[in-house]
Amino acid sequence: MIAIRSELNARLFRLLATPGCRVSEGEVLALLEAMKMEIPIHAPASGLIRDVRAAEGEEVREGDVLFWLEPG
């Protein structure tokens, strides 16, 4: 399992992936918002999203796990 983490302190603006969905490497999984900028979170590998650990509108901190990805 791969932990996909927040790269900075921000608000989770939009979730684009849900548990059980298949994603491709490089696909945008979520958008964070910080200082009026949108920062995309990309899938580091192709696989299956097993868990989403944050909700839209939630404040996340740098290093927080946002998704668990099962590669493959």
Secondary structure, 3 states (H helix, E strand, C coil): CEEEECCCCEEEEEECCCCCCEECCCCEEEEEEECCEEEEEECCCCEEEEEECCCCCCEECCCCEEEEEEEC
